[in-house]
Amino acid sequence: MTKFYTEEEKYSGSQDRFDFKLTIFKDICEKVNLPEDKRIKGLPIMLKGDAKKFYYQSLFPHTNNLTNFDEIVNKIKSNLEGAEYQRTILENWQDITLDSFILKHLKNLFLKILKTYLPCSVIYN
């Protein structure tokens, strides 16, 4: 199954829509004739980044107890797109102030201007 997956098709948990990525996973399972009872074992193939980390840290140790594909899918989705995830995103947004945004981007702009208008020897000496 890994041969059929591109990195872009995998679910990372950030900025991805889980339902869309799950549709891709199910389509690939159909194409390779993977029976529904074996899809639990194939599920990690569709994951990357935070989603894969969550799977192996929180779900993998309990896979013997989790025999329902939909149960595992719901745990992944609720952890990475549920209320807790939404709260974390909101807190991150609230931490961003206009001053911090300007300072971050001003520093990048300043460095870009220096590199453009000053000779390299002046910058690096």
PELIN-V571454 format. One record per residue. N is the residue number from 1. RES is the residue in one small letter. PHI is phi in radians with two decimals (999 if undefined). NEAR is the number of other C-alpha atoms within 8 Angstrom. Layout:
<<N RES PHI NEAR> <N RES PHI NEAR>>
This chain:
<<1 m 999 9> <2 t -1.07 5> <3 k -1.15 4> <4 f -1.53 6> <5 y -1.78 10> <6 t -1.79 6> <7 e -1.04 6> <8 e -1.15 5> <9 e -1.42 9> <10 k -1.43 12> <11 y -1.61 14> <12 s -1.80 12> <13 g 1.64 13> <14 s -2.00 6> <15 q 1.19 5> <16 d -1.74 8> <17 r -1.74 8> <18 f -1.04 9> <19 d -1.05 6> <20 f -1.15 7> <21 k -1.16 13> <22 l -1.19 9> <23 t -1.07 8> <24 i -1.07 9> <25 f -1.02 10> <26 k -1.12 8> <27 d -1.10 8> <28 i -1.13 10> <29 c -1.03 12> <30 e -1.13 8> <31 k -1.13 7> <32 v -1.71 7> <33 n 0.99 6> <34 l -1.41 9> <35 p -1.10 7> <36 e -1.02 5> <37 d -1.27 6> <38 k -1.79 8> <39 r -1.20 11> <40 i -1.04 10> <41 k -1.21 6> <42 g -1.51 9> <43 l -0.97 9> <44 p -1.04 8> <45 i -1.11 9> <46 m -1.49 13> <47 l -1.88 11> <48 k -2.65 12> <49 g 1.02 9> <50 d -1.05 9> <51 a -1.15 13> <52 k -1.18 11> <53 k -1.05 9> <54 f -1.06 10> <55 y -1.02 11> <56 y -1.30 9> <57 q -1.45 8> <58 s -1.91 8> <59 l -1.82 10> <60 f -0.96 8> <61 p -1.07 8> <62 h -2.00 8> <63 t -1.11 8> <64 n -1.15 6> <65 n -1.51 5> <66 l -1.74 9> <67 t -1.88 8> <68 n -1.79 7> <69 f -0.97 10> <70 d -1.10 6> <71 e -1.13 9> <72 i -1.14 11> <73 v -1.02 8> <74 n -1.13 8> <75 k -1.15 8> <76 i -1.11 11> <77 k -1.11 10> <78 s -1.19 9> <79 n -1.26 10> <80 l -1.71 11> <81 e -2.33 10> <82 g -1.43 9> <83 a -1.05 8> <84 e -1.09 9> <85 y -1.08 10> <86 q -1.08 9> <87 r -1.10 8> <88 t -1.09 8> <89 i -1.07 8> <90 l -1.08 8> <91 e -1.10 8> <92 n -1.09 8> <93 w -1.12 7> <94 q -1.20 7> <95 d -1.32 6> <96 i -1.42 8> <97 t -1.91 7> <98 l -1.05 6> <99 d -1.07 6> <100 s -1.15 8> <101 f -1.12 9> <102 i -1.10 8> <103 l -1.04 8> <104 k -1.08 8> <105 h -1.36 8> <106 l -1.16 8> <107 k -1.06 8> <108 n -1.10 8> <109 l -1.12 8> <110 f -1.06 8> <111 l -1.11 8> <112 k -1.12 8> <113 i -1.12 8> <114 l -1.03 9> <115 k -1.14 10> <116 t -1.33 7> <117 y -1.81 6> <118 l -1.91 8> <119 p -1.08 8> <120 c -0.99 7> <121 s -1.12 6> <122 v -1.24 7> <123 i -1.19 9> <124 y -1.63 5> <125 n -1.75 4>>
